[in-house]
Amino acid sequence: MAIQIKPRIAAFRRPSDPLQVAKSLPQKYFVSPEIFAEEQKKIFSNEWLLVGHQSQIAKPGDYFLVNVAGESLIVTRDQGSLIRAFYNVCRHRGTRLKEDACGHASAIQCPYHAWTYGLDGRLIGAPHMDDVPGFDKTNYPLHSVNVGVWEGFIFVRLANNPMLLENWFAPLTGKFSHWNIATLRPAKRIEYDVHANWKLMFENYSECYHCPGVHPQLQKVSPYDSAENDLREGPFLGGFMKINPGKSLTMSGNACAAFVGEIENLQQVFYYSIFPNMLLSLHPEYVMVHQLWPQSPERTLIVCDWLFHPDAARAGQAVYNPDDAIEFWDMTNKQDWHMCELSQEGIASRAYEPGPYSSRESIPAAWDHYYLSVMK
């Protein structure tokens, strides 16, 4: 899904040619295995990546696994409630430590030779190693991964000495406080296996030029030409669209839950893309977030979560019907992914060449501009 954009093509014109408008990316960026490998190295092995929400590991010992740039990681909460991330690799002979996608454990034990690690990564047990000359358990902790939390969302970064997460998100400090995102709780997760390049999802999400024909149900409650964008350059892009008075983005058109916070305007929905793998959709009564995980030049795994106020399902609440919103966006997501797959098929053709962005597509143009700057 996406938002319509106010004209701002000028930012992407060549200084020497004021009439030159932005165009879509060349074919190689969508089909080339070499470009895909370069993206994995320069972007997905180097940037802060969304991997989940803190509610997924609410208690010490809770954990989940995530695959980042070909690496299996364990994300867990230690006994002091600190969120940590480790490579899923035993320091003995490299065995994968955890196989289940999520779970709970008081320690991390290798299934092969029972080397055991604390939730803080320290090696606390190594059978029959005491008689090995010079062996010291303190020399063999799990290899840690940079981890941070922003608005309740967990991010990891494989690169050494990364920019602190709070510095990365400094431009957004306080921007989303009304939604109380850190306190929200997940109601549903749906995974989509989309046969299209990951960049097409970002470009699609960032404009509503396509909405009248692709999303008739959405168009009825949120006019495609109602958007205003406040973030127009860099890694954070987007703004809001209007919701018709008395309506909500649900199958019924009615509000499906208690509001997530003290929302100033109940007739607005906010859409932001956060480079390189997060799409954040903020509604008055729920938050929807997508994680994008490129699998190949022509395939992307999308993980979509819906989050609601923790008291939304409490007895006495007038309305709590999360499926009303989930079904609406599952339908809309599938409409978008189908268009992305059609785009992928067309771009792979020898007939494809970059086309000009319209005045309603300045945010996709801005996204391309930032992407290319990272790939230099």
KOLBA-904674 format. One record per residue (C-alpha): chain; x negated, y negated, z negated; residue in three letters. Coordinates in pm, 1 decimal. Layout:
// residues N
A:X:Y:Z:ALA .
...
***
This chain:
// residues 376
A:0.0:0.0:0.0:MET .
A:-112.2:-350.7:23.5:ALA .
A:-52.2:-719.8:24.7:ILE .
A:1.5:-987.7:282.0:GLN .
A:-265.1:-1249.8:299.1:ILE .
A:-276.4:-1625.3:336.4:LYS .
A:-491.7:-1737.4:631.0:PRO .
A:-860.3:-1757.4:543.4:ARG .
A:-1042.3:-1632.9:849.0:ILE .
A:-1275.6:-1934.7:848.2:ALA .
A:-1494.0:-1781.2:578.1:ALA .
A:-1595.4:-1506.0:819.8:PHE .
A:-1663.8:-1710.1:1134.5:ARG .
A:-2012.7:-1742.1:1267.3:ARG .
A:-2150.2:-2090.7:1185.5:PRO .
A:-2266.8:-2127.8:1544.4:SER .
A:-1931.9:-2027.2:1690.4:ASP .
A:-1629.4:-2177.6:1506.9:PRO .
A:-1387.5:-1984.0:1728.2:LEU .
A:-1531.9:-1642.2:1643.8:GLN .
A:-1283.5:-1450.2:1424.6:VAL .
A:-1345.0:-1145.7:1210.6:ALA .
A:-1301.1:-804.4:1370.1:LYS .
A:-1262.8:-454.9:1233.3:SER .
A:-1575.3:-248.3:1173.8:LEU .
A:-1750.9:-60.3:1456.3:PRO .
A:-1670.0:306.6:1505.6:GLN .
A:-1988.1:438.3:1344.8:LYS .
A:-1876.6:321.3:999.3:TYR .
A:-1583.4:563.0:1009.5:PHE .
A:-1726.1:873.2:1177.7:VAL .
A:-2103.8:883.8:1134.2:SER .
A:-2251.0:1144.8:893.5:PRO .
A:-2560.3:923.8:868.3:GLU .
A:-2352.9:623.4:755.9:ILE .
A:-2167.0:845.9:508.3:PHE .
A:-2496.8:964.8:358.0:ALA .
A:-2617.9:605.8:338.1:GLU .
A:-2297.3:506.6:155.1:GLU .
A:-2348.4:783.4:-96.4:GLN .
A:-2700.5:656.1:-163.2:LYS .
A:-2646.9:279.3:-159.4:LYS .
A:-2294.6:260.3:-301.3:ILE .
A:-2173.4:571.1:-483.8:PHE .
A:-2511.9:646.7:-640.5:SER .
A:-2574.6:284.8:-731.4:ASN .
A:-2251.1:100.6:-823.5:GLU .
A:-2020.2:113.7:-1125.2:TRP .
A:-1747.2:368.7:-1041.4:LEU .
A:-1408.7:423.1:-1200.7:LEU .
A:-1377.7:777.3:-1338.1:VAL .
A:-1077.3:761.8:-1572.3:GLY .
A:-897.6:597.3:-1863.8:HIS .
A:-992.3:619.1:-2230.0:GLN .
A:-656.3:779.2:-2310.3:SER .
A:-782.9:1094.0:-2132.7:GLN .
A:-1032.5:1149.1:-2416.2:ILE .
A:-835.4:1015.2:-2709.7:ALA .
A:-1005.3:1228.4:-2978.2:LYS .
A:-1370.3:1313.7:-3053.6:PRO .
A:-1457.5:1629.4:-2861.4:GLY .
A:-1217.4:1561.9:-2575.4:ASP .
A:-1389.9:1569.2:-2237.5:TYR .
A:-1330.1:1574.0:-1863.0:PHE .
A:-1551.3:1645.8:-1563.7:LEU .
A:-1599.2:1420.2:-1264.1:VAL .
A:-1803.6:1462.5:-946.4:ASN .
A:-2002.2:1152.4:-848.6:VAL .
A:-2225.3:1149.5:-539.0:ALA .
A:-2258.0:1527.9:-556.6:GLY .
A:-2333.5:1528.7:-930.2:GLU .
A:-2108.4:1694.6:-1188.4:SER .
A:-2075.9:1476.4:-1498.6:LEU .
A:-1928.1:1540.3:-1843.2:ILE .
A:-1743.2:1240.9:-1987.7:VAL .
A:-1668.4:1284.5:-2356.8:THR .
A:-1598.7:1105.8:-2684.6:ARG .
A:-1849.5:1177.4:-2960.8:ASP .
A:-1788.3:1213.8:-3335.5:GLN .
A:-1823.8:838.9:-3380.5:GLY .
A:-1559.9:779.0:-3108.3:SER .
A:-1822.5:645.1:-2868.0:LEU .
A:-1760.0:737.5:-2504.9:ILE .
A:-2058.3:906.5:-2342.9:ARG .
A:-2142.6:1063.8:-2008.3:ALA .
A:-2396.6:1335.2:-1930.4:PHE .
A:-2513.5:1533.2:-1632.1:TYR .
A:-2346.3:1874.6:-1645.2:ASN .
A:-2687.3:2044.0:-1647.8:VAL .
A:-2847.2:2249.9:-1926.2:CYS .
A:-3202.2:2146.7:-2016.9:ARG .
A:-3308.9:2512.4:-2034.7:HIS .
A:-3269.9:2650.3:-1683.6:ARG .
A:-3024.7:2405.8:-1530.0:GLY .
A:-2699.0:2598.3:-1572.5:THR .
A:-2368.9:2412.8:-1545.3:ARG .
A:-2247.5:2361.4:-1901.1:LEU .
A:-1877.0:2306.3:-1845.5:LYS .
A:-1648.0:2457.3:-1582.4:GLU .
A:-1299.3:2350.8:-1693.2:ASP .
A:-1184.5:2016.8:-1552.4:ALA .
A:-1097.8:1894.3:-1901.6:CYS .
A:-1074.4:2023.5:-2255.2:GLY .
A:-1185.6:1987.4:-2615.5:HIS .
A:-1497.9:2114.9:-2790.8:ALA .
A:-1687.9:2031.7:-3109.0:SER .
A:-2016.2:2079.9:-2921.8:ALA .
A:-2143.0:2142.2:-2569.1:ILE .
A:-2278.3:2495.3:-2534.2:GLN .
A:-2443.3:2649.9:-2231.3:CYS .
A:-2262.6:2971.0:-2126.7:PRO .
A:-2590.4:3130.6:-2014.2:TYR .
A:-2834.7:3129.0:-2308.8:HIS .
A:-2627.6:2942.2:-2568.1:ALA .
A:-2836.2:2628.3:-2590.9:TRP .
A:-2602.8:2395.4:-2781.0:THR .
A:-2579.1:2018.0:-2771.4:TYR .
A:-2400.7:1769.7:-2993.6:GLY .
A:-2139.0:1538.5:-2846.9:LEU .
A:-2408.5:1270.6:-2853.5:ASP .
A:-2625.5:1484.0:-2622.6:GLY .
A:-2882.3:1600.8:-2883.4:ARG .
A:-3003.0:1959.1:-2855.8:LEU .
A:-2895.8:2113.6:-3187.1:ILE .
A:-2939.1:2484.1:-3115.1:GLY .
A:-3178.6:2684.3:-2897.4:ALA .
A:-3188.2:3057.8:-2981.0:PRO .
A:-3534.2:3221.8:-3000.4:HIS .
A:-3716.8:2898.3:-2913.5:MET .
A:-3866.9:2838.9:-3258.0:ASP .
A:-4164.0:3065.1:-3182.7:ASP .
A:-4245.2:2884.5:-2855.6:VAL .
A:-4562.3:2679.6:-2916.5:PRO .
A:-4497.6:2306.6:-2913.3:GLY .
A:-4122.9:2337.6:-2859.6:PHE .
A:-3933.1:2045.6:-3010.1:ASP .
A:-3555.7:2017.0:-2973.8:LYS .
A:-3579.0:1637.2:-2972.6:THR .
A:-3754.2:1658.0:-2633.9:ASN .
A:-3455.2:1825.6:-2467.0:TYR .
A:-3139.0:1618.6:-2500.5:PRO .
A:-2885.1:1616.5:-2219.9:LEU .
A:-2963.0:1368.0:-1947.0:HIS .
A:-2727.4:1078.0:-2005.2:SER .
A:-2548.0:861.3:-1751.3:VAL .
A:-2472.5:490.5:-1785.6:ASN .
A:-2113.8:453.6:-1904.9:VAL .
A:-1892.0:160.1:-1998.3:GLY .
A:-1529.9:71.0:-2061.9:VAL .
A:-1338.2:-220.9:-1910.3:TRP .
A:-973.3:-279.6:-2001.7:GLU .
A:-954.3:83.1:-2116.3:GLY .
A:-1091.0:217.5:-1786.3:PHE .
A:-1407.6:428.5:-1798.2:ILE .
A:-1685.4:355.8:-1549.0:PHE .
A:-2014.3:534.7:-1484.4:VAL .
A:-2321.5:436.5:-1288.9:ARG .
A:-2596.5:676.4:-1181.5:LEU .
A:-2852.1:404.7:-1110.2:ALA .
A:-3124.1:335.3:-1365.6:ASN .
A:-3126.4:-1.5:-1542.3:ASN .
A:-2789.3:-111.3:-1403.9:PRO .
A:-2618.2:-442.5:-1458.0:MET .
A:-2418.8:-414.7:-1779.4:LEU .
A:-2053.7:-337.1:-1713.8:LEU .
A:-1939.5:-644.6:-1907.0:GLU .
A:-2160.5:-861.6:-1685.5:ASN .
A:-2025.9:-695.9:-1371.3:TRP .
A:-1667.7:-766.1:-1476.6:PHE .
A:-1739.5:-1112.3:-1618.4:ALA .
A:-1542.0:-1286.8:-1337.8:PRO .
A:-1229.3:-1097.2:-1451.7:LEU .
A:-1263.9:-1157.5:-1827.7:THR .
A:-916.9:-1199.2:-1977.8:GLY .
A:-745.2:-1195.2:-1640.1:LYS .
A:-536.7:-884.9:-1711.3:PHE .
A:-491.6:-915.4:-2087.2:SER .
A:-111.9:-955.1:-2056.9:HIS .
A:-82.5:-594.3:-1937.0:TRP .
A:-252.0:-440.6:-2243.7:ASN .
A:-407.6:-184.2:-2010.6:ILE .
A:-639.9:-38.1:-2274.1:ALA .
A:-343.5:73.1:-2487.9:THR .
A:-134.7:225.0:-2208.7:LEU .
A:-80.2:598.3:-2176.6:ARG .
A:-70.0:813.5:-1861.4:PRO .
A:261.6:957.9:-1749.3:ALA .
A:159.3:1129.4:-1426.9:LYS .
A:-139.8:1204.1:-1201.9:ARG .
A:-113.1:1295.5:-834.4:ILE .
A:-411.1:1382.3:-614.9:GLU .
A:-401.5:1324.7:-240.6:TYR .
A:-634.5:1488.3:11.5:ASP .
A:-636.8:1234.0:293.8:VAL .
A:-799.9:1308.5:628.1:HIS .
A:-935.3:959.6:681.3:ALA .
A:-1238.8:751.5:594.4:ASN .
A:-1229.4:591.3:248.4:TRP .
A:-1271.5:237.4:386.2:LYS .
A:-942.0:264.8:571.3:LEU .
A:-758.8:298.3:237.2:MET .
A:-913.2:-23.0:107.5:PHE .
A:-830.6:-209.3:427.5:GLU .
A:-474.7:-73.1:426.4:ASN .
A:-419.7:-160.5:59.1:TYR .
A:-535.8:-518.0:118.3:SER .
A:-270.5:-632.0:362.8:GLU .
A:103.9:-606.8:410.9:CYS .
A:98.8:-690.3:780.5:TYR .
A:202.4:-327.0:825.1:HIS .
A:477.8:-323.0:561.0:CYS .
A:792.5:-405.3:765.4:PRO .
A:751.0:-100.2:985.9:GLY .
A:572.8:141.1:751.2:VAL .
A:742.1:65.3:416.0:HIS .
A:1113.2:-17.2:469.1:PRO .
A:1197.8:74.7:107.3:GLN .
A:923.0:-148.6:-30.4:LEU .
A:1017.3:-431.4:203.5:GLN .
A:1370.7:-437.3:58.6:LYS .
A:1248.7:-533.4:-288.8:VAL .
A:916.4:-709.6:-219.0:SER .
A:900.1:-925.6:95.9:PRO .
A:585.2:-865.1:298.4:TYR .
A:521.8:-1238.0:354.2:ASP .
A:543.8:-1338.5:-12.8:SER .
A:180.9:-1287.8:-116.0:ALA .
A:-66.5:-1528.3:-266.9:GLU .
A:-428.6:-1426.1:-323.7:ASN .
A:-652.5:-1566.5:-593.0:ASP .
A:-960.0:-1345.1:-541.6:LEU .
A:-1079.9:-1381.0:-182.8:ARG .
A:-1453.2:-1304.4:-179.2:GLU .
A:-1691.5:-1053.1:-331.1:GLY .
A:-1624.4:-715.8:-498.1:PRO .
A:-1287.8:-815.5:-651.6:PHE .
A:-1010.8:-900.0:-405.3:LEU .
A:-635.3:-949.5:-415.4:GLY .
A:-342.7:-1137.1:-565.8:GLY .
A:31.2:-1100.2:-611.5:PHE .
A:348.5:-1040.4:-415.2:MET .
A:697.7:-1138.3:-518.5:LYS .
A:963.5:-897.0:-639.1:ILE .
A:1322.1:-987.8:-557.3:ASN .
A:1517.3:-1121.8:-859.9:PRO .
A:1652.6:-844.6:-1080.3:GLY .
A:1464.6:-574.8:-889.4:LYS .
A:1173.0:-342.2:-961.9:SER .
A:944.0:-125.5:-751.9:LEU .
A:1129.0:199.1:-819.6:THR .
A:1354.4:432.0:-621.6:MET .
A:1662.7:284.0:-787.4:SER .
A:1537.7:-73.6:-766.3:GLY .
A:1586.1:-107.2:-1144.1:ASN .
A:1329.8:-140.2:-1422.1:ALA .
A:1214.8:205.0:-1536.0:CYS .
A:1059.7:130.4:-1876.4:ALA .
A:987.0:-130.2:-2140.0:ALA .
A:748.6:-401.7:-2024.1:PHE .
A:379.8:-330.8:-2082.6:VAL .
A:327.0:-669.1:-2249.7:GLY .
A:434.0:-1031.5:-2253.9:GLU .
A:444.3:-1067.6:-1878.0:ILE .
A:487.2:-1429.7:-1775.4:GLU .
A:665.5:-1365.7:-1447.2:ASN .
A:874.4:-1051.4:-1408.6:LEU .
A:919.2:-1116.3:-1037.5:GLN .
A:556.1:-1055.5:-942.7:GLN .
A:344.5:-745.6:-876.2:VAL .
A:-34.5:-780.1:-860.0:PHE .
A:-265.1:-580.7:-633.1:TYR .
A:-643.1:-587.3:-666.6:TYR .
A:-918.9:-383.7:-506.2:SER .
A:-1231.5:-339.3:-715.9:ILE .
A:-1533.9:-228.4:-515.9:PHE .
A:-1611.6:46.5:-445.1:PRO .
A:-1349.3:299.2:-562.5:ASN .
A:-1064.6:133.7:-757.5:MET .
A:-722.6:4.9:-652.6:LEU .
A:-534.2:-161.4:-939.6:LEU .
A:-159.3:-229.8:-915.9:SER .
A:-0.3:-421.8:-1204.2:LEU .
A:377.6:-411.3:-1246.1:HIS .
A:583.9:-560.7:-1529.8:PRO .
A:667.1:-219.2:-1676.2:GLU .
A:377.3:3.8:-1559.1:TYR .
A:29.3:6.7:-1412.7:VAL .
A:-73.9:223.3:-1118.3:MET .
A:-440.4:289.1:-1044.0:VAL .
A:-610.8:476.5:-761.6:HIS .
A:-959.3:628.1:-762.5:GLN .
A:-1112.1:689.5:-418.1:LEU .
A:-1370.1:965.2:-374.6:TRP .
A:-1515.4:1006.0:-22.6:PRO .
A:-1566.8:1372.5:68.7:GLN .
A:-1690.5:1326.5:425.5:SER .
A:-1668.1:1059.6:696.4:PRO .
A:-1315.9:1183.4:778.4:GLU .
A:-1184.7:1289.9:436.1:ARG .
A:-1109.7:1117.2:104.1:THR .
A:-977.1:1246.7:-227.4:LEU .
A:-746.1:992.1:-391.3:ILE .
A:-653.1:1026.3:-758.4:VAL .
A:-346.7:821.5:-856.4:CYS .
A:-242.6:760.4:-1219.5:ASP .
A:65.6:588.9:-1358.8:TRP .
A:30.5:427.8:-1704.5:LEU .
A:310.0:310.3:-1934.3:PHE .
A:337.3:140.0:-2271.5:HIS .
A:275.3:394.7:-2551.7:PRO .
A:613.8:309.5:-2707.1:ASP .
A:805.8:321.1:-2378.9:ALA .
A:943.8:669.0:-2449.8:ALA .
A:1026.8:592.7:-2812.3:ARG .
A:1378.3:673.9:-2929.5:ALA .
A:1600.8:371.2:-2906.6:GLY .
A:1444.1:230.3:-2590.5:GLN .
A:1717.6:136.3:-2346.3:ALA .
A:1535.5:267.1:-2039.3:VAL .
A:1253.3:513.6:-1983.5:TYR .
A:1250.6:684.7:-1647.6:ASN .
A:889.8:694.2:-1521.1:PRO .
A:982.0:926.6:-1234.4:ASP .
A:1177.4:637.8:-1082.0:ASP .
A:849.1:451.4:-1025.1:ALA .
A:634.1:758.4:-957.0:ILE .
A:865.3:885.5:-680.8:GLU .
A:875.0:539.8:-523.7:PHE .
A:499.1:508.9:-505.3:TRP .
A:439.5:871.7:-413.3:ASP .
A:661.2:805.8:-110.9:MET .
A:482.9:476.6:-35.7:THR .
A:138.2:628.9:-84.9:ASN .
A:216.6:906.4:161.6:LYS .
A:338.3:651.1:415.6:GLN .
A:7.1:466.1:378.3:ASP .
A:-210.2:775.9:392.8:TRP .
A:-33.4:890.0:710.9:HIS .
A:-113.7:555.8:875.1:MET .
A:-475.1:585.5:762.2:CYS .
A:-496.4:931.9:916.3:GLU .
A:-354.0:800.1:1243.2:LEU .
A:-611.9:519.3:1231.3:SER .
A:-890.7:770.6:1175.6:GLN .
A:-779.2:971.6:1477.5:GLU .
A:-767.6:662.8:1697.8:GLY .
A:-1098.9:521.3:1578.9:ILE .
A:-1267.6:852.4:1666.1:ALA .
A:-1167.0:801.2:2030.6:SER .
A:-1415.5:684.1:2291.7:ARG .
A:-1160.6:414.4:2372.8:ALA .
A:-1188.1:249.4:2029.8:TYR .
A:-1354.3:-86.0:1991.8:GLU .
A:-1325.3:-334.8:1702.2:PRO .
A:-1011.1:-547.6:1718.1:GLY .
A:-948.9:-896.2:1575.5:PRO .
A:-796.4:-933.7:1231.2:TYR .
A:-480.4:-1141.3:1211.9:SER .
A:-429.7:-1433.6:974.4:SER .
A:-252.3:-1188.0:742.5:ARG .
A:-563.6:-969.1:719.9:GLU .
A:-821.4:-1200.0:565.8:SER .
A:-863.9:-975.1:259.8:ILE .
A:-954.8:-667.4:470.6:PRO .
A:-1199.2:-895.5:651.6:ALA .
A:-1340.9:-1007.6:316.7:ALA .
A:-1369.9:-645.6:203.8:TRP .
A:-1561.6:-553.9:521.0:ASP .
A:-1788.3:-854.5:468.3:HIS .
A:-1880.4:-748.2:115.6:TYR .
A:-1922.3:-383.0:216.6:TYR .
A:-2167.6:-477.7:490.8:LEU .
A:-2366.3:-693.3:248.4:SER .
A:-2409.3:-392.9:17.2:VAL .
A:-2509.6:-166.3:305.8:MET .
A:-2789.9:-393.8:426.3:LYS .
***
